[in-house]
């Protein structure tokens, strides 16, 4: 307030002096002070621009470039992510196809192996059946031969008792062969 109290009398004094000199005491335009004030403003504006606006505008420009680069990088990352997702889906589809192919091949190999095992088993069973049939035939022939020999021995013994004479080995053989021929002829008839 002290400043204001001192300024008001000084201003009144200046207005009275101007009125005494013949100048109007109202608002007057002083071109000299306008030019000096404008020059001061331009000078300080230029200094302020060099000192503050230049670095601030470079700082803002650098920040804008970093933001633009960040946006470009984000867009590139989004595109890369979308491309990677498509590649992942394509690889997944390929893996599924490959897995299905492997499964189909494995099933085919399993079926072929199963068919081959079944065929081998059938062939082995057929060989075993044929071998068993052959063994049965051989045993049947042996049993028949043994039975014929026993029947022949019994017949010779019975004939020897009935006839009462002893037969020599040659004669026995001839009689057995005749008996066997007759028994074969009667069994086949």
C-alpha positions in Angstrom: 0.0 0.0 0.0 2.9 2.4 0.6 3.8 2.1 -3.0 0.3 3.0 -4.1 0.1 6.0 -1.7 3.4 7.3 -3.2 2.4 6.7 -6.8 -1.0 8.5 -6.8 0.5 11.9 -5.8 3.3 11.4 -8.3 0.8 10.7 -11.0 -1.3 13.7 -10.1 1.8 15.9 -10.2 2.7 14.6 -13.7 -0.8 15.2 -14.9 -0.7 18.8 -13.6 2.6 19.5 -15.3 1.4 18.1 -18.6 -1.7 20.3 -18.4 0.5 23.3 -17.7 2.6 22.6 -20.8 -0.5 22.6 -22.9 -0.8 18.9 -23.6 -4.1 17.2 -22.9 -4.2 15.3 -19.7 -6.1 12.4 -21.1 -4.9 9.3 -22.9 -2.2 10.2 -25.4 -0.4 7.9 -27.9 3.4 8.2 -27.7 4.8 6.6 -30.8 8.3 6.6 -29.4 7.4 4.5 -26.4 5.3 2.1 -28.6 8.3 1.5 -30.9 10.7 1.0 -27.9 8.2 -1.3 -26.2 7.7 -3.3 -29.4 11.5 -3.5 -29.9 11.9 -4.7 -26.3 9.1 -7.2 -26.8 10.7 -8.6 -30.0 14.1 -8.7 -28.5 12.9 -10.6 -25.4 10.7 -12.8 -27.6 13.8 -13.7 -29.7 15.9 -14.4 -26.6 13.1 -16.4 -25.1 12.7 -18.3 -28.4 16.4 -19.1 -28.4 16.6 -20.0 -24.8 13.2 -21.7 -24.1 11.2 -22.2 -27.2 14.0 -23.8 -29.3 14.9 -26.5 -26.7 11.2 -27.0 -25.8 10.2 -27.4 -29.4 13.1 -29.8 -30.1 12.1 -31.7 -27.0 8.5 -31.8 -28.2 9.6 -32.8 -31.7 11.8 -35.6 -30.3 8.9 -36.7 -28.1 6.5 -36.6 -31.1 9.0 -38.7 -33.1 9.4 -41.2 -30.2 5.6 -41.5 -29.9 5.2 -41.9 -33.7 8.0 -44.5 -33.7 6.3 -46.2 -30.8 3.0 -46.2 -32.6 4.7 -47.6 -35.7 6.4 -50.3 -33.6 3.1 -51.1 -31.9 1.4 -51.5 -35.3 4.3 -53.6 -36.6 4.1 -55.7 -33.4 0.4 -56.2 -33.9 0.9 -57.2 -37.6 3.7 -59.6 -36.5 1.5 -61.0 -33.8 -1.3 -61.5 -36.3 1.1 -63.1 -38.8 2.5 -65.4 -36.0 -1.0 -66.4 -35.0 -1.8 -67.3 -38.6 1.5 -69.3 -38.9 0.7 -71.0 -35.6 -2.8 -71.9 -36.9 -1.3 -73.2 -40.2 1.3 -75.2 -38.3 -1.4 -76.6 -36.0 -3.5 -77.6 -39.0 -0.4 -79.2 -40.6 0.4 -81.1 -37.4 -3.2 -82.3 -37.3 -3.1 -83.5 -40.9 0.2 -85.2 -40.2 -1.1 -86.8 -37.1 -4.1 -88.1 -39.0 -1.9 -89.4 -41.7 0.3 -91.2 -39.2 -2.8 -92.6 -37.5 -4.2 -93.8 -40.8 -0.8 -95.4 -41.7 -0.6 -97.0 -38.3 -4.1 -98.4 -38.6 -3.3 -99.7 -42.1 -0.1 -101.4 -40.9 -1.9 -102.8 -37.9 -4.7 -104.2 -40.1 -2.1 -105.7 -42.5 -0.2 -107.2 -39.6 -3.4 -108.6 -38.2 -4.3 -110.1 -41.6 -0.9 -111.5 -42.0 -1.0 -113.1 -38.5 -4.4 -114.5 -39.2 -3.2 -116.0 -42.5 -0.1 -117.4 -40.8 -2.2 -118.9 -38.1 -4.6 -120.4 -40.6 -1.7 -121.9 -42.6 -0.2 -123.3 -39.4 -3.5 -124.8 -38.3 -3.9 -126.3 -41.8 -0.3 -127.8 -41.6 -1.1 -129.1 -38.1 -4.4 -130.6 -39.3 -2.6 -132.3 -42.3 0.2 -133.6 -40.1 -2.3 -134.9 -37.6 -4.3 -136.5 -40.4 -1.1 -138.1 -41.7 -0.2 -139.3 -38.3 -3.7 -140.7 -37.8 -3.5 -142.5 -41.1 0.0 -143.8 -40.3 -1.2 -145.0 -36.8 -4.3 -146.5 -38.4 -2.2 -148.4 -41.0 0.2 -149.6 -38.2 -2.7 -150.6 -36.0 -4.3 -152.5 -39.0 -1.0 -154.1 -39.8 -0.5 -155.1 -36.1 -4.1 -156.3 -36.0 -3.6 -158.3 -39.2 -0.4 -159.8 -37.9 -2.1 -160.8 -34.7 -5.1 -162.2 -36.5 -2.8 -164.1 -38.8 -0.8 -165.5 -35.8 -4.1 -166.5 -34.1 -5.4 -168.0 -37.3 -2.2 -170.0 -37.8 -2.2 -171.1 -34.2 -5.9 -172.1 -34.5 -5.3 -173.8 -37.9 -2.2 -175.6 -36.5 -4.3 -177.0 -33.7 -7.2 -177.9 -36.0 -5.0 -179.5 -38.6 -2.7 -180.9 -36.0 0.4 -180.7 -38.0 3.1 -178.3 -37.7 3.7 -175.9 -40.3 7.0 -174.7 -41.4 7.8 -171.0 -41.7 7.4 -170.9 -45.5 4.1 -172.5 -45.5 2.8 -170.2 -42.7 3.8 -167.2 -44.7 2.0 -168.4 -47.7 -1.2 -169.1 -45.8 -1.0 -165.7 -44.0 -0.7 -163.9 -47.3 -3.6 -165.8 -48.8 -5.7 -165.0 -45.7 -4.8 -161.4 -45.9 -5.7 -161.3 -49.6 -9.0 -162.9 -48.9 -9.7 -160.6 -46.0 -9.0 -157.6 -48.1 -11.1 -158.8 -50.8 -14.0 -159.4 -48.5 -13.6 -156.1 -46.6 -13.5 -154.1 -49.8 -16.6 -155.9 -51.2 
